[in-house]
Amino acid sequence: MALGLKEEPAKSASFHDVDASSWYSGYVGSLVASGITQGTTDSTFSPEAKVTREELVVFFVRAFGLAESVSVKSPATKLTDLHLASDWAKPSISLAYEIGFVNGIDGEGGLLFKPKSSSDRQAVARLAYEFKTNNKAYLSKAEEILASKPEVTQPAQQIQSLVSQSSTTIEVTFSSALTELNKEDFKFDHDLLVTAADFKSGSKTIVVLTTTSQNSGTKYVLTYKGKPSGKSVEGTSPVFGGGGFGGGGVPGGVTPTVEQLLASGKPQTAITVQSSGTYGPANGKTNVQTLILDPGPTGEVSLNNIDAEQMEVRSGSVSSIKLRNAVVKNLKINAVNNNGLPVRVEAGDGTQITHTEVTTQAVLEGSSGQSGFGKIKLDVSGKKVSFKGKIDSEITVISPGMTIFIESPTAGNNQPTMLTRLTVAAADTIVDIAPVAILSEISSSQSVTLTGDSESIAKIKLVGGGSFKLDPAGVNEVKEKAIANANKALKDYLAASGDFSEILAKVLEADRTIQIAKQYGAQDQDFTNTYSFYFNRDTVYELNEALTALTIGYVPGDSADHVTERPSLPDNNGKNTLITWSSSDTNVLSPWSLYLTRPASGAGDKEITLTATLFNKAFTATKSFKITVKQLNATVKTVTGLKPDLLVVEFDAAVAAQEASWYQFNNGLQVLKTTQYPQYPNLVLLGVNSQKAGSNYNFTYKNAPTGITFTGSAANECSAEWCTIPGSGQKVPVPGVNVPGEIEGFVLEGMTKPAEDAEVSLTGTGLTTKTDSRGHFKFTNVAPNVSYTLSATKPGYSIANTAKFSLAPGQTVQAAGINIFTSPAPVTNVKITPVYFTDKILLSWTPSYSLGSSVTFNIYQNRTISVANYAGTQLLLESLKAGETYTFSVEACNEVGCSQMSAEQTIQMPLNLSVSSLQPYNSVTSDVYDAFKAMGKNEYYLSQPYPNFDSVLVEFKEGLDDGTLGTPAAQADLDLTTAKIIGIEGQSFNASVQIYQGKTYLKIDINPSVYAKSGTYVISGVKYKQKAAEVSPFSIIFK
């Protein structure tokens, strides 16, 4: 350090956040001992906190020894933002600037210091260098300046009152608002320390001081900013409940305070908190059997690191009870002492509640994604309860007449308001939901009234058969928003491709939003693309069911983390789903092999991933399983001499790479080298110094006796290339000799059909061969220890290449099945699904299963490609012209080529008409009345008192309803003779042609019984310009 101070780790022991073993604890102690800093509180130093520019300058001024003399001198005014500095820092900043120790920063409005900005390492290093190098010069300049400055007469701050709120809390009220706050400005006598100073919520004139424990009856005098305030306060005795303080109280028989009990980290029996404040240990947890929170209607309590078996909230302000890192089994909100006002309980980070019971007005708010209120029971007859933020809980209403408010989160809470499920088991409940807030589902068999934002209501799923009521004026708006939500979800579903989880999520959302819209009166004709959706939805659900149920079968004694035999891999689910498998290591487990190849003894266990791909019609999904294949456990069977300097050791299972030092013999026989061949995994060849004929040798393996003895021999069982093992007759290559090997395998067309007459090449050798009728090929006399690949093809098929591989001496390599494939088979089930009352169609098809690279599709419109290389199996085509005839076909393509085109499908796009006006008509008197009022696209209403009418005259315009008057349908081209109309509940209405004042109308006989209804009507059978025409459905509302 620049001052040359010695490290004093003992001086930092009072700070809880300075680890005694940390490299900096001694330096912290030195700074404290020298008076340069005293930490951020009595018990914290905040070593990780950033040092501001004003703090850094104060530290150096104190290091200069000028802290006392500078504090009573008036500050300089050249730094234009000096007013932003803390009062305690202003004199030090002013002096440091005037002596040239720090410089200002040119900025808007003049020379700036930026006192609240963080200091960087470069600045610290520069100041430390200046302090050490030019210390005397700066001190001389400072003394000169201080001697010329007048002392500052500090104006007395106007403190109006002091009130002790609890044994550790004092409220200080000022006559005017404060702009800054520092705990160091407040000092009391009788050793009462101020540990924190905060503005009271919503106020800049009331300061809440957190103090050490006050003594009842003691008068404490306040000094503010070094000057007597003229105010004093009498200490408050602590309020506490039962419980223990480590079993024997505190030394000297002093009764512990509530703050001490809750901060102790020791189990407590029963405690009542009656004062505002923050409670709980800084580290660890305090467990309380019964905890009652009753700080009064304006009280605020924060609980940190406290677990409670039973917790009851009896009072508190609207921003009152905050829980952080708290685990509560049973929470009861029973604000009986709150003057009828609601109490707010906030579940913050790390808070988990099992059960919450609400018996009075309350606000429950979740402010963390990792917190929860558990199961919530509302038993507040005729009262109001509000929810804000994330409430991922099951909420049940058991009292009648309640009002539930689902509101936007409190400012500063970044968790949007989201409720999963509300169960209403009592009558006459009102649910009011704010904009943007989300309530996924209400389940009720009772009467529930929904009010609030129509957009939010339109997203609520209603179940349970209850009576759900909406404001009549808003019913249609909610319905239309729900329909819009469903159509957006359907559009998103159509755009989903590839990942099955995305498709499933989009299908679930579309299904959910359709059901919600229907509960508000929507019909299938209100939605787009439902035919395709319903067809594919069931397939997606069936595939997901198969995906969820899919498991791997293990032999008895095996499991996913202990596999010794090949597990069974299902190839179908017994219904419509086919399953294929792939392996991350086919050398261990191949889906095409009936066997499991366990790792050699000594190689360690092997974790592999098996991936299932499930197929159901046009959809695929994957599911992966991690399994651990256990290594073999090999033991030595025999040791045999092949020639005087070569032995062979046979194990009862495959062994991994061996080391010569693991093999030991007596009588001077030494192992010099080991040789292993992959084709003989159980054998290890040992090069030795030389056997002695007739000598007996005892064999030790890995420092453990094997009990195996063999007799040395001078016999030679080897030729120039091969050795023959006596007894078994098995041949092994002589170590160090490159004995040629062989390569053989099979080529398949697709998955199973032998590829006859396919050409197979061994790259790098110029060797080629043809497959026989079994698809078999073979290369002989292949040099070992060289890298090769195989390539196979035949006319009209793909080219397949293997991965690189090599042969060991004398090895015959069995190449894995090589698959070649042709262009894809044609697609099937090509369908055109009209998107009614639009200019769109949905084209869908089913691809044939094709092995090989990915398959894409070309879509032909009127025999010309309109979309190429499309990856999906359904396509929404737009902007098709009314009255035009279109043909569509699809071909599948891969790297080899394209399939035949599918059979063409044809559609004639209908002409579009829409309603331009509806006029009440009396067929007896021939009176026509004022037209129905237009509310929006295809929506009309008639208000009471209704005219005396028995039918409605319908006039048409060309095209879809775009909200404008449009072009009237040409009278000469309009044929209404076969027109029909169906109402909301499927009932038919009489329809006939009516000529009125020279115009042709469709007359619909309306029964007065429908006056009280509102709904959608569909007209069919209309022809226009001698072609079938679609008339957009329209809604009539009788108000």
VODO-62914 format. One record per residue (C-alpha): x, y, z. Coordinates in steps of 0.2 Angstrom, whole numbers, padded with zeros to 4 digits, always signed. Layout:
# VODO-62914
XYZ;...
***
This chain:
# VODO-62914
+0000+0000+0000;+0006+0018-0004;+0006+0022+0015;+0017+0008+0019;+0004+0001+0032;+0006-0017+0039;-0008-0029+0036;-0020-0031+0051;-0032-0045+0047;-0039-0044+0065;-0046-0027+0062;-0057-0034+0048;-0065-0048+0059;-0081-0037+0062;-0086-0038+0044;-0096-0053+0040;-0093-0052+0021;-0074-0052+0023;-0067-0070+0024;-0053-0071+0036;-0044-0083+0023;-0046-0070+0009;-0030-0062+0002;-0037-0045+0005;-0043-0046+0024;-0026-0039+0030;-0027-0024+0019;-0045-0021+0024;-0040-0021+0042;-0026-0009+0038;-0038+0003+0030;-0050+0002+0045;-0036+0005+0058;-0029+0020+0049;-0046+0028+0048;-0047+0029+0029;-0063+0019+0029;-0075+0011+0041;-0085+0000+0029;-0102+0002+0022;-0111-0004+0039;-0105-0009+0056;-0104-0027+0050;-0101-0026+0031;-0087-0019+0021;-0094-0024+0003;-0078-0029-0004;-0086-0033-0021;-0094-0016-0022;-0088-0003-0035;-0079+0013-0027;-0087+0029-0033;-0076+0044-0038;-0081+0054-0023;-0077+0039-0011;-0060+0037-0019;-0055+0055-0016;-0061+0055+0002;-0050+0040+0005;-0035+0049-0002;-0039+0065+0008;-0040+0055+0024;-0023+0046+0019;-0016+0064+0018;-0021+0067+0035;-0032+0082+0030;-0050+0075+0035;-0052+0085+0050;-0046+0102+0043;-0055+0101+0027;-0072+0097+0034;-0074+0114+0041;-0069+0124+0026;-0080+0130+0012;-0080+0120-0005;-0074+0127-0021;-0087+0131-0035;-0077+0128-0051;-0084+0111-0053;-0101+0113-0060;-0108+0097-0054;-0101+0098-0036;-0119+0099-0030;-0122+0081-0035;-0109+0075-0023;-0113+0069-0005;-0111+0083+0008;-0098+0073+0017;-0088+0072+0001;-0089+0090-0006;-0075+0098+0004;-0063+0083+0000;-0067+0084-0019;-0065+0103-0018;-0048+0102-0010;-0041+0088-0021;-0046+0098-0036;-0038+0114-0030;-0021+0106-0026;-0021+0098-0043;-0023+0080-0036;-0038+0077-0047;-0044+0085-0063;-0061+0089-0070;-0069+0083-0085;-0075+0094-0099;-0093+0092-0102;-0110+0100-0105;-0112+0115-0094;-0093+0117-0089;-0080+0107-0079;-0088+0091-0072;-0082+0079-0058;-0095+0065-0060;-0095+0061-0041;-0107+0046-0042;-0098+0037-0057;-0087+0022-0053;-0068+0025-0052;-0058+0014-0064;-0042+0005-0061;-0032+0017-0071;-0037+0032-0060;-0033+0022-0044;-0016+0018-0050;-0013+0036-0056;-0018+0043-0039;-0008+0030-0029;+0007+0035-0039;+0004+0054-0036;+0001+0051-0018;+0017+0041-0015;+0028+0051-0027;+0023+0069-0024;+0015+0068-0006;+0025+0083+0001;+0021+0094-0013;+0002+0091-0012;+0002+0093+0007;+0011+0110+0006;-0001+0116-0007;-0016+0110+0004;-0010+0119+0019;-0008+0135+0010;-0026+0134+0003;-0034+0129+0019;-0026+0143+0028;-0034+0155+0016;-0051+0148+0017;-0065+0154+0029;-0074+0141+0040;-0091+0137+0035;-0106+0140+0046;-0118+0126+0043;-0136+0131+0043;-0146+0121+0056;-0157+0107+0048;-0175+0108+0053;-0179+0092+0061;-0197+0092+0067;-0199+0076+0076;-0191+0060+0082;-0202+0044+0085;-0196+0027+0091;-0206+0015+0081;-0198-0001+0088;-0182-0005+0098;-0172-0004+0082;-0181+0009+0072;-0183+0028+0074;-0192+0039+0062;-0185+0057+0059;-0196+0070+0051;-0189+0085+0042;-0198+0101+0038;-0193+0099+0019;-0188+0086+0007;-0170+0079+0007;-0161+0077-0009;-0148+0064-0002;-0146+0053+0013;-0132+0045+0023;-0132+0036+0039;-0116+0044+0045;-0125+0061+0046;-0135+0054+0061;-0127+0051+0078;-0135+0047+0095;-0127+0047+0113;-0127+0033+0125;-0118+0022+0112;-0134+0020+0101;-0127+0017+0084;-0136+0020+0067;-0134+0005+0056;-0145+0010+0041;-0154+0026+0035;-0168+0025+0022;-0182+0036+0016;-0199+0030+0021;-0209+0023+0007;-0216+0037-0004;-0208+0051+0007;-0193+0062+0006;-0196+0071+0022;-0197+0055+0034;-0181+0045+0037;-0182+0028+0045;-0166+0024+0055;-0161+0007+0059;-0152+0007+0076;-0144-0005+0088;-0155-0011+0102;-0162+0004+0112;-0165+0003+0131;-0182+0007+0137;-0183+0023+0146;-0166+0030+0140;-0167+0047+0132;-0156+0048+0116;-0151+0065+0109;-0148+0066+0090;-0134+0075+0082;-0136+0078+0063;-0121+0082+0052;-0111+0086+0067;-0123+0099+0074;-0135+0097+0089;-0153+0094+0082;-0161+0100+0098;-0172+0084+0097;-0172+0068+0108;-0181+0052+0109;-0185+0039+0122;-0180+0022+0119;-0193+0008+0116;-0193-0009+0124;-0193-0024+0112;-0209-0033+0108;-0207-0052+0107;-0215-0068+0109;-0209-0085+0116;-0195-0095+0109;-0177-0098+0113;-0161-0089+0111;-0149-0104+0110;-0158-0112+0125;-0152-0100+0139;-0156-0082+0134;-0142-0069+0132;-0128-0066+0145;-0132-0056+0160;-0151-0061+0159;-0155-0047+0146;-0171-0052+0137;-0168-0054+0118;-0177-0043+0106;-0188-0049+0091;-0174-0043+0080;-0161-0053+0089;-0172-0069+0090;-0176-0069+0071;-0158-0065+0067;-0151-0078+0078;-0152-0093+0066;-0159-0104+0080;-0176-0113+0082;-0190-0102+0089;-0207-0107+0096;-0218-0092+0094;-0214-0074+0089;-0225-0059+0086;-0218-0045+0075;-0227-0028+0079;-0215-0016+0072;-0209-0011+0054;-0192-0017+0049;-0182-0030+0041;-0180-0046+0050;-0170-0062+0048;-0151-0068+0049;-0139-0062+0036;-0133-0080+0034;-0141-0096+0037;-0160-0098+0042;-0170-0095+0057;-0184-0108+0059;-0200-0102+0068;-0215-0114+0073;-0228-0099+0074;-0224-0082+0067;-0237-0068+0068;-0235-0052+0058;-0245-0037+0065;-0235-0021+0062;-0251-0010+0060;-0261-0003+0045;-0246+0007+0040;-0232-0005+0045;-0220-0013+0033;-0211-0029+0036;-0197-0038+0026;-0193-0056+0031;-0176-0063+0025;-0170-0081+0027;-0184-0086+0039;-0194-0103+0038;-0210-0105+0047;-0222-0119+0051;-0237-0107+0053;-0237-0089+0048;-0251-0077+0050;-0252-0059+0043;-0264-0048+0054;-0260-0031+0047;-0249-0021+0036;-0249-0007+0022;-0252-0009+0004;-0233-0012+0001;-0231-0021+0017;-0226-0039+0019;-0211-0045+0009;-0204-0063+0010;-0187-0067+0003;-0179-0084+0004;-0193-0090+0015;-0201-0107+0017;-0218-0107+0024;-0229-0122+0027;-0245-0113+0031;-0248-0095+0027;-0264-0087+0034;-0268-0069+0028;-0280-0063+0041;-0279-0044+0042;-0291-0042+0057;-0281-0027+0063;-0280-0017+0047;-0295-0006+0048;-0303-0015+0034;-0289-0011+0022;-0281-0025+0011;-0264-0031+0016;-0251-0035+0003;-0240-0050+0004;-0226-0052-0009;-0217-0068-0012;-0199-0064-0018;-0184-0074-0023;-0182-0091-0015;-0199-0090-0006;-0209-0106-0006;-0226-0108+0002;-0236-0124+0003;-0253-0118+0008;-0260-0101+0008;-0277-0096+0016;-0285-0079+0014;-0299-0074+0025;-0298-0055+0023;-0296-0042+0009;-0278-0045+0002;-0266-0042-0012;-0255-0057-0017;-0240-0054-0028;-0226-0065-0035;-0211-0055-0039;-0199-0070-0044;-0200-0084-0056;-0193-0095-0042;-0207-0092-0029;-0224-0098-0026;-0239-0097-0014;-0243-0115-0015;-0262-0120-0015;-0272-0104-0012;-0289-0105-0003;-0300-0089-0003;-0312-0089+0011;-0317-0070+0010;-0336-0069+0008;-0341-0053-0001;-0323-0046+0000;-0310-0042-0013;-0293-0051-0016;-0281-0045-0029;-0267-0055-0038;-0252-0047-0046;-0236-0054-0054;-0232-0073-0057;-0244-0084-0047;-0241-0101-0052;-0253-0109-0040;-0270-0118-0039;-0282-0105-0032;-0299-0110-0025;-0313-0099-0020;-0324-0106-0007;-0335-0091-0001;-0349-0083-0011;-0349-0065-0017;-0331-0063-0019;-0322-0051-0031;-0306-0057-0038;-0295-0043-0046;-0281-0049-0058;-0270-0033-0060;-0254-0027-0067;-0239-0030-0057;-0232-0016-0045;-0219-0005-0052;-0202-0013-0051;-0209-0031-0052;-0203-0038-0069;-0214-0053-0068;-0230-0051-0079;-0246-0056-0071;-0250-0074-0075;-0262-0085-0066;-0263-0104-0071;-0280-0109-0064;-0294-0102-0054;-0307-0114-0047;-0323-0106-0041;-0333-0117-0029;-0345-0103-0023;-0358-0093-0031;-0359-0075-0037;-0340-0073-0039;-0334-0058-0050;-0317-0059-0059;-0310-0043-0065;-0295-0044-0076;-0283-0030-0082;-0275-0028-0099;-0260-0039-0103;-0264-0050-0087;-0266-0068-0091;-0278-0081-0083;-0277-0097-0092;-0292-0106-0085;-0307-0104-0074;-0316-0120-0068;-0333-0118-0060;-0350-0126-0058;-0356-0109-0050;-0361-0092-0057;-0346-0082-0062;-0346-0064-0069;-0331-0059-0080;-0327-0040-0081;-0312-0030-0087;-0301-0031-0103;-0310-0040-0117;-0293-0045-0124;-0288-0054-0108;-0305-0061-0106;-0304-0069-0123;-0289-0079-0118;-0298-0088-0103;-0303-0106-0104;-0320-0109-0095;-0323-0126-0089;-0334-0135-0076;-0352-0131-0083;-0355-0116-0073;-0364-0100-0078;-0352-0088-0085;-0358-0070-0088;-0351-0056-0098;-0356-0038-0100;-0369-0039-0114;-0361-0024-0123;-0345-0033-0123;-0350-0051-0128;-0347-0048-0146;-0330-0040-0144;-0324-0054-0133;-0330-0067-0146;-0321-0058-0160;-0305-0056-0151;-0306-0075-0146;-0309-0079-0165;-0294-0068-0169;-0283-0077-0156;-0289-0094-0163;-0285-0089-0181;-0268-0082-0177;-0264-0099-0168;-0270-0108-0183;-0259-0098-0194;-0244-0101-0182;-0248-0119-0183;-0247-0119-0202;-0230-0110-0201;-0223-0123-0189;-0211-0135-0197;-0197-0147-0192;-0196-0149-0173;-0210-0159-0167;-0210-0150-0150;-0214-0134-0159;-0228-0142-0169;-0235-0150-0154;-0235-0133-0145;-0243-0124-0159;-0257-0138-0161;-0260-0137-0142;-0262-0118-0143;-0273-0119-0158;-0284-0132-0150;-0285-0122-0134;-0289-0105-0143;-0302-0113-0154;-0311-0121-0139;-0310-0104-0130;-0318-0095-0145;-0332-0108-0146;-0336-0106-0128;-0340-0087-0132;-0351-0092-0147;-0339-0095-0162;-0343-0108-0175;-0331-0118-0186;-0334-0107-0200;-0327-0093-0191;-0310-0101-0192;-0298-0103-0206;-0289-0120-0210;-0299-0130-0198;-0301-0145-0209;-0283-0148-0211;-0280-0144-0193;-0293-0157-0186;-0286-0170-0198;-0268-0167-0192;-0272-0163-0174;-0277-0181-0170;-0261-0188-0178;-0250-0176-0168;-0259-0181-0152;-0257-0199-0156;-0238-0197-0160;-0236-0188-0144;-0244-0201-0134;-0233-0214-0142;-0218-0203-0139;-0222-0201-0120;-0225-0220-0118;-0209-0226-0127;-0197-0235-0116;-0182-0246-0118;-0183-0264-0112;-0169-0271-0101;-0166-0289-0095;-0168-0293-0077;-0154-0285-0067;-0150-0272-0080;-0155-0253-0080;-0151-0238-0090;-0135-0235-0080;-0130-0253-0079;-0132-0262-0096;-0124-0279-0098;-0135-0287-0112;-0143-0279-0127;-0159-0270-0123;-0175-0272-0133;-0179-0257-0145;-0198-0257-0150;-0201-0254-0168;-0219-0249-0167;-0232-0244-0154;-0245-0257-0159;-0255-0243-0168;-0250-0231-0182;-0233-0226-0176;-0217-0234-0183;-0200-0232-0174;-0182-0233-0180;-0167-0231-0170;-0149-0224-0171;-0135-0226-0159;-0121-0214-0155;-0108-0228-0155;-0113-0243-0167;-0097-0252-0162;-0105-0255-0145;-0124-0256-0150;-0130-0256-0167;-0149-0256-0170;-0146-0268-0184;-0137-0280-0174;-0144-0293-0161;-0129-0292-0150;-0121-0279-0138;-0102-0277-0139;-0097-0272-0121;-0081-0262-0119;-0065-0272-0116;-0059-0276-0099;-0049-0261-0093;-0057-0249-0106;-0070-0242-0094;-0089-0241-0095;-0096-0233-0111;-0110-0221-0111;-0120-0220-0127;-0136-0212-0133;-0149-0221-0142;-0161-0210-0152;-0178-0216-0158;-0187-0208-0172;-0206-0210-0173;-0216-0209-0189;-0235-0206-0190;-0241-0201-0207;-0233-0184-0211;-0226-0181-0194;-0209-0187-0185;-0203-0185-0168;-0187-0190-0159;-0183-0196-0141;-0166-0200-0134;-0160-0212-0120;-0143-0212-0112;-0137-0229-0107;-0121-0235-0099;-0114-0251-0105;-0103-0259-0092;-0085-0265-0097;-0081-0283-0097;-0072-0291-0082;-0058-0302-0090;-0047-0315-0081;-0033-0325-0088;-0036-0343-0095;-0020-0349-0102;-0002-0344-0106;+0006-0353-0121;+0023-0353-0129;+0024-0350-0148;+0043-0349-0149;+0057-0345-0137;+0055-0326-0137;+0035-0326-0140;+0021-0331-0128;+0002-0329-0130;-0010-0325-0116;-0028-0330-0118;-0041-0321-0107;-0059-0326-0105;-0066-0309-0112;-0059-0295-0122;-0046-0284-0115;-0041-0266-0118;-0023-0260-0122;-0010-0269-0111;+0006-0264-0104;+0022-0275-0103;+0024-0270-0085;+0008-0279-0080;+0015-0296-0085;+0028-0304-0073;+0036-0321-0072;+0049-0329-0061;+0066-0337-0065;+0072-0322-0075;+0059-0322-0089;+0055-0304-0093;+0042-0297-0104;+0048-0284-0117;+0033-0280-0127;+0015-0283-0130;+0006-0285-0146;-0013-0285-0149;-0024-0287-0164;-0042-0281-0165;-0048-0297-0173;-0042-0307-0158;-0048-0296-0143;-0045-0310-0130;-0027-0313-0135;-0011-0304-0130;+0006-0308-0138;+0021-0306-0126;+0038-0303-0133;+0051-0310-0120;+0069-0311-0118;+0069-0330-0120;+0062-0346-0112;+0072-0359-0105;+0067-0377-0110;+0060-0387-0095;+0059-0372-0083;+0043-0369-0074;+0037-0351-0074;+0024-0344-0062;+0013-0330-0070;+0008-0314-0060;-0004-0301-0069;-0005-0284-0062;+0004-0289-0046;-0008-0302-0042;-0004-0321-0044;-0015-0330-0057;-0011-0348-0051;-0006-0351-0069;+0011-0360-0072;+0019-0365-0089;+0034-0375-0094;+0047-0366-0105;+0050-0374-0123;+0062-0372-0137;+0048-0376-0150;+0044-0364-0164;+0026-0364-0169;+0028-0349-0181;+0031-0347-0200;+0037-0331-0208;+0020-0323-0206;+0009-0334-0195;+0010-0343-0178;-0001-0357-0174;-0007-0358-0156;-0004-0376-0149;-0020-0385-0144;-0033-0373-0153;-0024-0372-0169;-0029-0354-0171;-0017-0343-0181;-0011-0326-0176;+0001-0314-0186;+0019-0314-0181;+0022-0297-0172;+0030-0284-0183;+0025-0293-0200;+0012-0284-0211;+0002-0299-0216;-0011-0294-0229;-0030-0294-0224;-0047-0294-0232;-0062-0282-0233;-0080-0289-0236;-0098-0283-0234;-0115-0280-0242;-0123-0266-0252;-0142-0264-0250;-0155-0255-0260;-0164-0245-0247;-0165-0254-0231;-0166-0273-0234;-0165-0277-0253;-0149-0284-0259;-0141-0273-0272;-0135-0285-0286;-0122-0279-0298;-0117-0263-0288;-0100-0257-0291;-0089-0256-0275;-0072-0246-0275;-0058-0247-0263;-0052-0229-0263;-0033-0226-0265;-0030-0244-0273;-0038-0243-0290;-0047-0259-0285;-0066-0262-0289;-0078-0276-0288;-0096-0280-0291;-0109-0287-0279;-0117-0304-0281;-0135-0308-0280;-0134-0306-0261;-0127-0289-0263;-0110-0296-0256;-0093-0290-0261;-0075-0295-0256;-0057-0288-0258;-0042-0299-0254;-0024-0297-0251;-0026-0279-0244;-0011-0271-0236;-0013-0267-0217;-0011-0251-0208;-0017-0240-0222;-0032-0229-0222;-0046-0234-0234;-0064-0229-0238;-0077-0239-0248;-0088-0232-0261;-0104-0240-0269;-0116-0236-0282;-0126-0242-0297;-0135-0233-0312;-0150-0223-0306;-0144-0224-0287;-0135-0213-0275;-0116-0214-0271;-0113-0221-0254;-0096-0219-0245;-0090-0226-0229;-0080-0218-0215;-0062-0220-0216;-0055-0236-0209;-0039-0247-0208;-0034-0266-0206;-0023-0274-0194;-0011-0287-0200;-0021-0302-0206;-0037-0295-0202;-0054-0297-0211;-0064-0282-0210;-0083-0284-0211;-0089-0267-0218;-0106-0261-0211;-0121-0262-0222;-0119-0249-0236;-0136-0242-0242;-0139-0234-0259;-0155-0227-0264;-0165-0220-0279;-0176-0205-0281;-0191-0204-0269;-0207-0213-0272;-0222-0202-0277;-0231-0193-0263;-0249-0198-0259;-0265-0191-0252;-0263-0174-0261;-0278-0164-0254;-0284-0146-0258;-0294-0139-0243;-0303-0123-0246;-0301-0109-0233;-0319-0104-0234;-0323-0085-0237;-0305-0081-0242;-0294-0081-0257;-0283-0096-0249;-0282-0114-0250;-0272-0127-0240;-0263-0140-0250;-0257-0155-0241;-0249-0172-0245;-0241-0188-0237;-0223-0192-0242;-0217-0210-0245;-0204-0216-0233;-0187-0213-0242;-0170-0218-0235;-0156-0206-0238;-0153-0187-0238;-0167-0175-0234;-0182-0175-0246;-0189-0158-0252;-0205-0155-0263;-0209-0145-0278;-0227-0139-0279;-0234-0136-0297;-0248-0124-0300;-0256-0126-0317;-0241-0137-0322;-0228-0124-0318;-0217-0124-0302;-0224-0111-0290;-0214-0117-0274;-0197-0126-0276;-0187-0136-0262;-0201-0135-0249;-0197-0144-0233;-0215-0146-0226;-0230-0157-0230;-0243-0143-0231;-0243-0126-0239;-0255-0112-0238;-0257-0104-0255;-0264-0086-0255;-0271-0073-0268;-0280-0085-0279;-0292-0077-0290;-0311-0079-0288;-0319-0089-0301;-0303-0096-0308;-0299-0114-0310;-0282-0121-0303;-0273-0137-0304;-0260-0143-0291;-0248-0157-0290;-0232-0162-0280;-0216-0171-0283;-0203-0177-0270;-0185-0174-0273;-0168-0179-0266;-0150-0179-0271;-0153-0193-0284;-0168-0185-0293;-0187-0182-0291;-0202-0194-0291;-0216-0194-0303;-0228-0180-0300;-0243-0184-0290;-0260-0185-0299;-0267-0167-0302;-0280-0160-0290;-0291-0147-0297;-0301-0133-0288;-0312-0119-0295;-0311-0104-0283;-0328-0098-0279;-0334-0080-0283;-0335-0070-0267;-0350-0060-0262;-0353-0052-0245;-0368-0043-0238;-0369-0024-0241;-0385-0021-0232;-0399-0028-0221;-0416-0020-0221;-0431-0025-0210;-0446-0029-0221;-0464-0031-0218;-0471-0044-0231;-0489-0040-0228;-0488-0021-0229;-0472-0020-0241;-0465-0008-0229;-0446-0006-0228;-0437+0001-0213;-0420+0009-0209;-0406-0003-0212;-0397-0013-0198;-0382-0003-0192;-0365-0010-0197;-0353-0013-0182;-0338-0020-0192;-0334-0032-0205;-0350-0043-0208;-0358-0037-0192;-0375-0028-0190;-0386-0024-0176;-0404-0018-0173;-0409-0008-0158;-0425-0008-0149;-0439-0002-0152;-0439-0014-0166;-0450-0010-0181;-0465-0021-0186;-0456-0033-0198;-0456-0051-0202;-0442-0053-0214;-0425-0045-0219;-0420-0040-0236;-0402-0044-0240;-0392-0034-0253;-0375-0040-0259;-0359-0033-0265;-0344-0041-0274;-0329-0048-0265;-0325-0050-0247;-0331-0038-0234;-0317-0026-0232;-0327-0013-0222;-0331-0002-0237;-0346+0000-0248;-0338-0010-0261;-0345-0014-0279;-0364-0018-0279;-0367-0036-0286;-0374-0034-0304;-0392-0037-0304;-0392-0046-0320;-0378-0058-0315;-0386-0063-0298;-0396-0079-0296;-0404-0082-0279;-0416-0095-0284;-0407-0109-0275;-0401-0099-0260;-0403-0106-0243;-0399-0098-0226;-0394-0107-0209;-0394-0099-0192;-0383-0100-0177;-0390-0116-0170;-0392-0125-0187;-0410-0120-0190;-0415-0116-0207;-0425-0100-0212;-0436-0098-0227;-0427-0088-0241;-0434-0082-0257;-0431-0069-0271;-0439-0052-0268;-0440-0038-0280;-0442-0021-0272;-0442-0005-0281;-0433-0013-0296;-0419-0022-0286;-0417-0040-0283;-0415-0045-0264;-0414-0061-0255;-0429-0061-0243;-0426-0070-0226;-0441-0074-0215;-0436-0070-0197;-0446-0077-0183;-0448-0065-0169;-0441-0078-0157;-0424-0075-0163;-0425-0056-0158;-0416-0060-0141;-0402-0069-0150;-0386-0064-0158;-0376-0075-0170;-0369-0079-0186;-0379-0084-0202;-0373-0093-0218;-0380-0091-0235;-0377-0104-0248;-0383-0109-0265;-0380-0092-0273;-0374-0090-0291;-0365-0075-0299;-0361-0074-0317;-0367-0092-0319;-0354-0098-0306;-0355-0104-0288;-0352-0090-0276;-0348-0090-0258;-0356-0077-0247;-0346-0072-0232;-0355-0077-0215;-0363-0062-0206;-0368-0058-0189;-0385-0050-0183;-0386-0043-0165;-0403-0038-0158;-0400-0026-0145;
***
